[in-house]
Amino acid sequence: MSQQDQAVDIEKVDKYTGDGFVAPEYNNTTVTQKISNIVLRADTPWGWYLAVAVLLPVVGMLGISITWLVLIGTGVWGLNVPVGWGFAIINFVWWIGIGHAGTLISAILHLMRQDWRNSINRFAEAMTIFAVMCAVMFPLLHVGRPWLAYWLLPLPNTMSLWPQWRSPLVWDVFAVSTYFTVSLIFWYMGMIPDLGTLRDRAKHPVVARIYGIFAMGWRGASSHWARYEKAYLILAGLSTPLVLSVHSIVSLDFAVSLIPGWHTTVFPPYFVAGAIYAGFAMVLTLTIPVRHWFGLQGLITTRHLENMGKVTLATGFIVVYGYAMEAFISWYSASPYEGFMMWNRMTGQYAPVYWALIFCNAVSIQILWWKRARRSPLVLFIVSLIVGVGMWLERFVIVVTSLANDYMPSSWDYYAGTIWDWSLYIGTIGFFLFMMCLFIRFLPMIPMSEMKMIIPKHRNKKDA
Amino acid sequence: MNQTSERHITEAGAMNARKNGAPEYWRSLDQLAETEEFQSFMEKEFPQHVEEVKANPVSRRKFLKLMGASIALAGATASACTRQPSEKIIPYVLPPEEIVPGKPLYYASAYVHDGVANGILVESHMGRPTKVEGNPEHPASLGSTDVFAQASVLTMYDPDRSQSVIRRGRITTYDAYLNELNEALSNQVEKQGGGIRVLTGTVTSPSLHGQLETLLARYPGARWHQYDPVTLDNAREGSRLAFGEIVSTRCDVDKADVILSLDGDFLTTGPGAVRYARDFAARRDGNDPDNMNRLYVIESTPSLTGAQADHLLNRRAGEIEGLARSIAAGLGVSVSGGVEGDEDTQRWVSAVVDDLRAHAGACLVVTGDHQPPAVHALVHAMNDALGNTGNTVTYSESIEAAPVNQTESITTLVNDMGSGEVDLLVVIGANPVYSTPADLAFAAALDNVAMRVHAGLYHDETAELCHWHLPMAHDLEAWSDARSYDGTLTVVQPLIAPLYRGRSAHEIVAALTGNAMKKGYDIVREHWQAQGYHGSQDFETFWQTTVHDGFIAGSALPSKAASAGDIAAAVGEASGPEAGTELIFRADPTVWDGHYANNGWLQELPKPLTKLTWDNAALMGPAMANRLGVENTDVVELAYRDRRVNAPVWILPGHPDETVTVHLGYGRRRAGQLGTNAGFDAYSIRSSTGPDFGGGLQVTPTGETFDIYSTQDHHAMELEGMGSMSRDRNLIRVSDIETFKDDPHVIQEMWEEPDPERNLYPDEHAYDGPNAWGMVIDLNKCNGCNTCTIACQSENNISVVGKEEVANAREMHWIRIDRYYRGDLDAPETFHQPVPCMQCENAPCELVCPVGATVHSKEGLNDMVYNRCVGTRYCSNNCPYKVRRFNFYLYADFETPSLQLGRNPDVTVRSRGVMEKCTYCVQRINVARIEAKKEDRDIADGEILTACQQACPSQAITFGNTKDADSKVSRLKASPLNYGMLTDLLTKPRTTYLGRIRNPNPVLEA
């Protein structure tokens, strides 16, 4: 760690395990120094280079997977009839879900004046942007003729062809594109004051110039702040319904169909809860190592982790409720199709996946009832990884087991991903992490301006 | 052939040859081309052998390129350029001015399978045959066909067919062949032709027979042998036992009230099966229960006929003779050796005997071609004793031109070859090196023959060992004639000039009698004239009429009085089943004896019952598999009479215990790109002394597995689970005649479904036009023969995807036959259900397509708009019937020119990434609509036949206008047997089914 003009006592901050949301050593100046230094420092840590070196080939693998897919056809995946959707849709739902935590943290918690979210919101929003980028790749690529995927858009044309508005896939296009646009604007707008700070603190003129362009002339004038605050509030208001609507609409892809296991009214809330669940798990997965590597324990404190642990536990329970309801309704409906579907999930060809999902999403989080576990970064990290896997398995169970054994026993079959399914999936994870690396290195991962709002005023007095 | 490139090749070769010390002065490129250097350059540069090309895993495209180069080479070396001989090959039934581009014409012809003809009509688009239909007037067809006739058009266009005359592996000309042949023949003059042998399959063709007679007259020492691997020798010998001569048996199945089949699959195999299936189905009308026949079957390998049985007994093939003897004895035939059997069997046998006796004169006993002669003789005697002869069974002179015991015939040939008596062997259309029983060692004996000539569609295993290979013309490319199962004389009329200058059997035999230049057309025509088939008519008029009709009406062979008399002595004592595990050889249901091994449609057609594709297997019952500790796809070694072969196991419920069935026709070494090395070669353990079945089989698990794929239950064989699950959903509905008479709505009451009228939502579709299409499939009539599947594939340009893609569950058939079992694993009941698109009125697929690529037509069809489809596959996911098919890759072959010719131009060839499915043959609907509009009338009932409906031998499929209350389809939909699948989902399917009504014997049912 470079120590140049650092006034913070690193030793103390790194070991901060207190109950505050900001370590007492931080004031306005030191927060700015700490965060902007990560970006503006001249010597990039070797660990960063190592990460990029590991991730770049994975991104290359993504490129190869996409090229091969477009060149040869969807047949390179494990899909068949009856299982027309596989990894692509599972991954789409998974990534979109992960994105949700970012929006929830930045919008809903903002509206609810949960100021503790200030230190993690930038990070979570960036995660949202990258996760949605990964997510949209899948529906685009999974169609048989990806070069014609734009036909899902309502583009005026001489043949008067129009999307078929009753199809949930068309709703998806609007839900996801709106979501991405709003998230991107929200993220960028929230970053403008910090970009101004970076512009001012950058030593290299070119760097200053680049940040300057993106800072859009931010001067920190109170008129700027007034408009900023208002715009931020409006965007938070806009984003809030999106948190609920996007995954609800994604869930309608399934709920609107008549396949047993898909045709379920519980899906919209169940998917939203699952999304937040998976998203918080991903925030934990990413912040725990990052705060460790960059010494951010004083800004993303144990208290933050504990709060996120609580949210994870709570949303986890909503998800478990969803599982229980699925099972209950399949029995209560007295529909032979639904009853068989559930029985098949629990005992059929994919039973191990179902029980692994129950372990990951219902059993593993029970440890978070203990405060010590919630305050232990290691335990949280492990649980968050398990939940991430579990949520992927949940989508696998929903998508695959329902299709593989639906109405016609004669058409029942088995589905498994091929090497190309996996390479594309792992490729997007690589892409996501690669983008996170770029983000950490080139943009302030914790909002300096917002941190200053939660630093007690008295700490800045002596500097004033 | 591109002349520029040809010249380029020759010039390059010339330059090269000059460099290497060719004559300094050369007159012409031709002279230079004769030099050795040039020849070797050519050989290096352009491999001539198909073999060499095949050995490398080259692409089809490269293969064709090389084949093209070979043809160029043939032109370059032999003669500078050959002019296509011009001949008029199609006598226009309609004058040429009626050829309208885009409007197909139909020509009558015949499809000849193992020598026996079935009348067909061939659809021709601008001179290209594209689709085979049955000839509605032909007595063997009545408008239907079998799978082989439907698939024959693909064989004709097969790019792997042999395309040139080959002499010892090198391409040469037919003239060169004639030179060598004439030399060989002139050497035979002295020996009276004693060294000449001709081998053909079964011949029913009078004109070919006439030619062969001429040959034998000219060379009295010459011999003509016939051999088909799936031989009817047992029937021939059985007839000899019963009547003292070989006669043909013909059944009037529709006149029989009670039918007993002793291991005979008369509904789907053997001469006349198409007609028999139709006649049988005519008496299986659930709406006319009083007129229903009753079918008893005792069978070894489960067959489709067995699946139709009201009472089925599965026994080892060797045990059937004993049962036949006891039934015969019960019917008053003086014969001994009956087997008592256990109590159930006795009860069964006596019930059958009583039932047959009660219907004497209106019942029928049949058997299978693989049952020994004694059983055939017993069947004749039983029919005699029951007074069926002349009523349900008639006999005639054999339909074969010269019936012989073919096993003896081929054995004699092999012996003659072995002893060096044969100097010239001409094999026409047969592949004996592959398909003769292994103990004959045909290939080894063949080595002793000085000149061996093979004429065939493919450069196959026999061609490889022959000095000469001559490409043959396909039946759709050549003139010929043949008799059908009842002897009806049928014309084989070509639809197109031979694609690869192949010659017909007639022309090849003509060359042996010194008439090499004579055309098949003239040979057939002159023979007919000479035979006086025209009677008192003017020959030309008669000929034109006959060619137009495709057959001579009333030319069925006259029935002949034949009485089996006392056969006790003839059939002797019962030998009883051979000891040890039994092995049964059967022709494969799709590739037959190997003849169709390179036909992709047939290879990919799920075999009835097993639903296997692209492979054969050692079929055994669940109990035996259990004992051996093997599962599906485990490889076992089959050791039979000192020969061994490894085969993957497939468990077939209902297969008799301690018995293994293997299908012939696989394990081809030289079949073409598709057929080579598919499956295992069952001929390699077949013996001429027991070519059908025998005991003493050793089955040893090897511990290895070999992946073979079924299109149903891809990864599960849990019969109980599957069975009960399907019953839970009542997809198949079966009742019996008594219950049905008590409660006519029993079928419809099997499933509670909401009243479609009590719906909150208004009906989306008004159907206010004159037409709304619907289909009814009668499960009483369907016997699962698969003809609809192939007919649909041919009509709708459906791609073949290959074994790997079938393994991935991506087969493309638009109409599939679902198979369900009920009851005991060892003796289940089997049901078939053809499933095309249901054309739902509330179609789940339409709702979810984001781009509107599947939309509802005003006439009730779910139309697929291929060029709008982006391929989300949501429609397929949401289809409860799973009838949609997706082009995961570019399955359609857009490159092979010959395959392009064979496609139906009225149907889009689907590209990659596009969903497809059954359209109710919308192209046929449109043709009818245009015709009706031109004449300002409504489309008549029955005017539109879907491809599946038209081909169906059982007439199980009815299509028509549901808005017309008098249409046949509306009347069937009004039947109490009518039900839809999964109607509780409110999909309102337009394809519905008629529930199956069994007609069990009350005595046995109790």
HADDOCK unambig.tbl for C-alpha pairs under 7 A between the chains (distance, minus, plus):
assign (segid A and resid 72 and name CA) (segid B and resid 889 and name CA) 6.60 0.50 0.50
assign (segid A and resid 73 and name CA) (segid B and resid 888 and name CA) 6.03 0.50 0.50
assign (segid A and resid 73 and name CA) (segid B and resid 889 and name CA) 5.07 0.50 0.50
assign (segid A and resid 73 and name CA) (segid B and resid 913 and name CA) 6.98 0.50 0.50
assign (segid A and resid 74 and name CA) (segid B and resid 888 and name CA) 5.27 0.50 0.50
assign (segid A and resid 74 and name CA) (segid B and resid 889 and name CA) 6.68 0.50 0.50
assign (segid A and resid 75 and name CA) (segid B and resid 888 and name CA) 4.37 0.50 0.50
assign (segid A and resid 75 and name CA) (segid B and resid 889 and name CA) 5.44 0.50 0.50
assign (segid A and resid 80 and name CA) (segid B and resid 808 and name CA) 6.21 0.50 0.50
assign (segid A and resid 80 and name CA) (segid B and resid 809 and name CA) 5.45 0.50 0.50
assign (segid A and resid 80 and name CA) (segid B and resid 810 and name CA) 5.44 0.50 0.50
assign (segid A and resid 81 and name CA) (segid B and resid 809 and name CA) 6.17 0.50 0.50
assign (segid A and resid 81 and name CA) (segid B and resid 810 and name CA) 6.10 0.50 0.50
assign (segid A and resid 82 and name CA) (segid B and resid 877 and name CA) 6.52 0.50 0.50
assign (segid A and resid 82 and name CA) (segid B and resid 882 and name CA) 6.38 0.50 0.50
assign (segid A and resid 83 and name CA) (segid B and resid 877 and name CA) 6.87 0.50 0.50
assign (segid A and resid 84 and name CA) (segid B and resid 873 and name CA) 5.63 0.50 0.50
assign (segid A and resid 84 and name CA) (segid B and resid 876 and name CA) 6.70 0.50 0.50
assign (segid A and resid 84 and name CA) (segid B and resid 877 and name CA) 5.78 0.50 0.50
assign (segid A and resid 142 and name CA) (segid B and resid 872 and name CA) 6.95 0.50 0.50
assign (segid A and resid 143 and name CA) (segid B and resid 870 and name CA) 6.12 0.50 0.50
assign (segid A and resid 143 and name CA) (segid B and resid 871 and name CA) 4.78 0.50 0.50
assign (segid A and resid 143 and name CA) (segid B and resid 872 and name CA) 4.59 0.50 0.50
assign (segid A and resid 144 and name CA) (segid B and resid 870 and name CA) 5.80 0.50 0.50
assign (segid A and resid 144 and name CA) (segid B and resid 871 and name CA) 4.10 0.50 0.50
assign (segid A and resid 144 and name CA) (segid B and resid 872 and name CA) 6.43 0.50 0.50
assign (segid A and resid 144 and name CA) (segid B and resid 912 and name CA) 6.93 0.50 0.50
assign (segid A and resid 144 and name CA) (segid B and resid 913 and name CA) 3.50 0.50 0.50
assign (segid A and resid 144 and name CA) (segid B and resid 914 and name CA) 6.25 0.50 0.50
assign (segid A and resid 145 and name CA) (segid B and resid 870 and name CA) 5.17 0.50 0.50
assign (segid A and resid 145 and name CA) (segid B and resid 871 and name CA) 6.12 0.50 0.50
assign (segid A and resid 145 and name CA) (segid B and resid 913 and name CA) 5.19 0.50 0.50
assign (segid A and resid 148 and name CA) (segid B and resid 870 and name CA) 6.06 0.50 0.50
assign (segid A and resid 149 and name CA) (segid B and resid 870 and name CA) 6.41 0.50 0.50
assign (segid A and resid 151 and name CA) (segid B and resid 851 and name CA) 6.61 0.50 0.50
assign (segid A and resid 152 and name CA) (segid B and resid 850 and name CA) 6.27 0.50 0.50
assign (segid A and resid 152 and name CA) (segid B and resid 851 and name CA) 5.97 0.50 0.50
assign (segid A and resid 162 and name CA) (segid B and resid 851 and name CA) 6.96 0.50 0.50
assign (segid A and resid 163 and name CA) (segid B and resid 850 and name CA) 5.77 0.50 0.50
assign (segid A and resid 163 and name CA) (segid B and resid 851 and name CA) 4.67 0.50 0.50
assign (segid A and resid 163 and name CA) (segid B and resid 852 and name CA) 6.46 0.50 0.50
assign (segid A and resid 164 and name CA) (segid B and resid 849 and name CA) 6.65 0.50 0.50
assign (segid A and resid 164 and name CA) (segid B and resid 850 and name CA) 4.91 0.50 0.50
assign (segid A and resid 164 and name CA) (segid B and resid 851 and name CA) 5.19 0.50 0.50
assign (segid A and resid 164 and name CA) (segid B and resid 852 and name CA) 5.10 0.50 0.50
assign (segid A and resid 165 and name CA) (segid B and resid 850 and name CA) 6.89 0.50 0.50
assign (segid A and resid 166 and name CA) (segid B and resid 847 and name CA) 6.02 0.50 0.50
assign (segid A and resid 166 and name CA) (segid B and resid 848 and name CA) 6.62 0.50 0.50
assign (segid A and resid 167 and name CA) (segid B and resid 847 and name CA) 5.96 0.50 0.50
assign (segid A and resid 167 and name CA) (segid B and resid 848 and name CA) 4.22 0.50 0.50
assign (segid A and resid 167 and name CA) (segid B and resid 849 and name CA) 5.70 0.50 0.50
assign (segid A and resid 167 and name CA) (segid B and resid 850 and name CA) 4.97 0.50 0.50
assign (segid A and resid 168 and name CA) (segid B and resid 848 and name CA) 6.66 0.50 0.50
assign (segid A and resid 169 and name CA) (segid B and resid 850 and name CA) 5.74 0.50 0.50
assign (segid A and resid 170 and name CA) (segid B and resid 850 and name CA) 5.54 0.50 0.50
assign (segid A and resid 257 and name CA) (segid B and resid 878 and name CA) 5.84 0.50 0.50
assign (segid A and resid 258 and name CA) (segid B and resid 878 and name CA) 6.25 0.50 0.50
assign (segid A and resid 259 and name CA) (segid B and resid 878 and name CA) 6.36 0.50 0.50
assign (segid A and resid 403 and name CA) (segid B and resid 877 and name CA) 6.75 0.50 0.50
assign (segid A and resid 407 and name CA) (segid B and resid 880 and name CA) 5.58 0.50 0.50
assign (segid A and resid 407 and name CA) (segid B and resid 881 and name CA) 6.93 0.50 0.50
assign (segid A and resid 408 and name CA) (segid B and resid 880 and name CA) 6.93 0.50 0.50
assign (segid A and resid 408 and name CA) (segid B and resid 881 and name CA) 6.07 0.50 0.50
assign (segid A and resid 409 and name CA) (segid B and resid 722 and name CA) 6.67 0.50 0.50
assign (segid A and resid 409 and name CA) (segid B and resid 726 and name CA) 6.29 0.50 0.50
assign (segid A and resid 410 and name CA) (segid B and resid 712 and name CA) 5.67 0.50 0.50
assign (segid A and resid 410 and name CA) (segid B and resid 713 and name CA) 6.43 0.50 0.50
assign (segid A and resid 410 and name CA) (segid B and resid 818 and name CA) 6.08 0.50 0.50
assign (segid A and resid 411 and name CA) (segid B and resid 712 and name CA) 6.42 0.50 0.50
assign (segid A and resid 411 and name CA) (segid B and resid 882 and name CA) 6.75 0.50 0.50
assign (segid A and resid 412 and name CA) (segid B and resid 713 and name CA) 6.47 0.50 0.50
assign (segid A and resid 413 and name CA) (segid B and resid 713 and name CA) 6.72 0.50 0.50
assign (segid A and resid 413 and name CA) (segid B and resid 714 and name CA) 5.75 0.50 0.50
assign (segid A and resid 413 and name CA) (segid B and resid 715 and name CA) 6.70 0.50 0.50
assign (segid A and resid 414 and name CA) (segid B and resid 715 and name CA) 6.84 0.50 0.50
